[in-house]
Amino acid sequence: MIYIYRATRGGYKKLIPFLESGMKLMDENGENLPSQGKHACDHPKHWQWGKGTRNGQKLYFPLSEMFCQKWHLTKKQMKEAISQYDMASLEMPTRIICADCATKELNQKQDAIQ
């Protein structure tokens, strides 16, 4: 039997503009990086949702144009994950995504509601 290590509880929630989130990027020495820099889009479907081919597509964007999404577990999901040692759900990182992926993410959630 094959097991895939992935989060089974929780989900990414509200999109917050990166500059308003209060997050700071650090290098490997623990020093703060400037918030005027660029960052790669962390969304897993960035290439699939992008415009055109992979060679003509941007991956790095200014942080002023990017959004943060934090992983959220309800209290019930948190208790289940702790009791079942579901480390994938407990340790999901915050992701930084581009504006295009953010709008597609919002459109997907609105379509699911309707």
C-alpha positions as CSV (number, residue, x, y, z in Angstrom):
1,M,0.0,0.0,0.0
2,I,1.3,3.5,-0.9
3,Y,0.9,6.4,1.6
4,I,1.2,10.0,0.5
5,Y,2.4,12.5,3.2
6,R,0.0,15.4,2.9
7,A,-2.2,17.5,5.1
8,T,-5.6,15.9,5.6
9,R,-7.1,18.5,8.0
10,G,-7.5,22.3,7.7
11,G,-7.0,24.6,4.8
12,Y,-5.6,27.9,3.7
13,K,-7.9,30.8,4.7
14,K,-8.1,34.6,4.1
15,L,-5.8,36.3,1.7
16,I,-3.8,39.1,3.3
17,P,-1.6,41.6,1.3
18,F,2.0,40.7,2.3
19,L,3.0,44.2,3.4
20,E,-0.1,44.4,5.7
21,S,0.5,40.9,7.2
22,G,3.4,41.9,9.4
23,M,5.5,39.0,8.2
24,K,9.2,39.5,7.7
25,L,11.5,37.4,5.5
26,M,14.8,36.3,7.0
27,D,18.0,34.9,5.5
28,E,19.8,31.8,6.8
29,N,21.7,34.0,9.3
30,G,18.4,35.3,10.9
31,E,18.8,38.8,9.5
32,N,15.7,40.6,8.1
33,L,15.6,40.9,4.3
34,P,14.2,44.1,2.8
35,S,10.5,44.0,2.0
36,Q,11.1,45.7,-1.4
37,G,12.6,42.5,-2.8
38,K,11.0,39.8,-4.9
39,H,9.7,36.4,-4.0
40,A,8.5,33.3,-5.9
41,C,4.9,32.4,-5.9
42,D,4.3,29.4,-3.6
43,H,0.9,28.3,-5.1
44,P,1.1,24.7,-6.3
45,K,-1.0,25.5,-9.4
46,H,1.0,28.7,-10.4
47,W,2.3,27.1,-13.7
48,Q,-1.1,25.5,-14.5
49,W,-3.1,28.7,-14.0
50,G,-0.5,31.0,-15.7
51,K,-0.6,32.8,-18.9
52,G,1.0,31.0,-21.8
53,T,4.0,28.7,-21.7
54,R,6.4,28.1,-18.9
55,N,9.2,30.0,-20.6
56,G,7.2,33.2,-21.0
57,Q,5.8,33.1,-17.4
58,K,6.9,35.1,-14.4
59,L,7.6,33.3,-11.2
60,Y,9.2,36.1,-9.1
61,F,7.0,39.1,-8.1
62,P,7.6,42.2,-6.0
63,L,6.4,41.6,-2.4
64,S,4.1,44.7,-2.7
65,E,2.0,42.7,-5.2
66,M,1.9,39.4,-3.2
67,F,-0.5,37.9,-0.7
68,C,-0.1,35.6,2.3
69,Q,-2.3,32.7,3.2
70,K,-2.0,31.0,6.6
71,W,-3.0,27.4,7.3
72,H,-6.0,27.2,9.7
73,L,-7.3,24.3,11.8
74,T,-10.5,24.3,13.8
75,K,-10.3,23.3,17.4
76,K,-11.8,19.9,16.5
77,Q,-9.4,19.4,13.7
78,M,-6.5,20.4,15.9
79,K,-7.4,17.9,18.6
80,E,-7.8,15.1,16.0
81,A,-4.5,16.0,14.4
82,I,-2.7,16.0,17.7
83,S,-4.2,12.7,18.9
84,Q,-3.5,11.0,15.6
85,Y,0.0,12.5,15.2
86,D,-0.9,14.2,11.9
87,M,2.3,16.2,11.6
88,A,1.5,17.2,7.9
89,S,-1.6,19.1,9.0
90,L,0.0,20.6,12.1
91,E,3.1,21.9,10.3
92,M,1.7,23.4,7.1
93,P,3.6,26.6,6.3
94,T,2.2,30.0,5.4
95,R,2.4,30.5,1.7
96,I,3.1,33.7,-0.3
97,I,1.2,33.8,-3.6
98,C,1.1,36.2,-6.5
99,A,-2.0,38.4,-7.3
100,D,-3.0,36.2,-10.3
101,C,-3.1,33.1,-8.1
102,A,-4.9,35.0,-5.4
103,T,-7.7,36.1,-7.8
104,K,-8.1,32.6,-9.1
105,E,-8.2,31.2,-5.6
106,L,-11.0,33.7,-4.7
107,N,-12.9,32.8,-7.8
108,Q,-12.7,29.1,-7.0
109,K,-14.0,29.7,-3.5
110,Q,-16.9,31.8,-4.8
111,D,-17.8,29.2,-7.4
112,A,-17.8,26.5,-4.7
113,I,-20.2,28.6,-2.5
114,Q,-22.7,29.1,-5.4
